[in-house]
């Protein structure tokens, strides 16, 4: 049969904390988009790379502000975020824009700050507000087709996009567990790997 046309890579990419799998729409249809976050010592600030447009840059700022403001609920040490933070969206030669990576950015930053990797089978899409509401996005059908094609089995989508699930082929929905969410805290709780127990960490 030759080499597979698509090689699922979410498992490898999300094996370390700070990487989350988003769902996007391109001129070629749906695709997965990896959001990578890292931190290093230096003046507190946010660096963004990956040829991001203004709306996507604003989404990253909102995501960081939300994680800082809700550190206690997310299990994050606030001091961890008072450093130099870098958010990168690979495929750097491809311009990217739009607000629908908001919940993915919150998840990636929380994963980084808690040391808990994002579960490899999970993808997500949704705009996030400063108070954590998940707003609707476009292209849901194409995004879920991409999730299935890339080997994901669980997706988080905005509650207000629930009617759009009627347009998604039944055979695609049969392979995906779709969580409709209105609060980004529910995304983070469901997407992150369980925290290591004290015994396991010892």
Beta strands, then each sheet from edge to edge (+ up, - down):
strand 1: 19-26
strand 2: 29-40
strand 3: 45-49
strand 4: 84-89
strand 5: 122-124
strand 6: 127-128
strand 7: 134-135
strand 8: 154-158
strand 9: 177-181
sheet 1: 1+ 2- 4+ 3+
sheet 2: 5+ 8+ 9+
sheet 3: 6+ 7-
end
